[in-house]
Amino acid sequence: MTDERSKTEEQLIERYGILLSLDELSAVLKRSRDGVRVAMLGGSEFARTWGPLKRKIGRRVYFRASDVAQVIDGNH
């Protein structure tokens, strides 16, 4: 694993930790929680981008800060 992190990833980890909940991802994207949840169900570009990045732990859905940073930075 590399110690090189993007500025975006560093800021996300500092604020939210290494995993972001659906509520936290919604805040980062400035969208409602339900809007993000519903958008991931369809066949839209949003769903194709974010859907594969979700990680389920029990019944909860999380997103790795590194994955979120890559999408935000345009590297995913």
Buried (B, 14 or more C-beta within 10 A) or exposed (E): EEEEBBEBBEBBBEEBEEBBBBEBBBBBBEBEBEEBBEBBEEEEEBBEEBBEBBEEEEEEBBBBBBBBBBBBEEEB
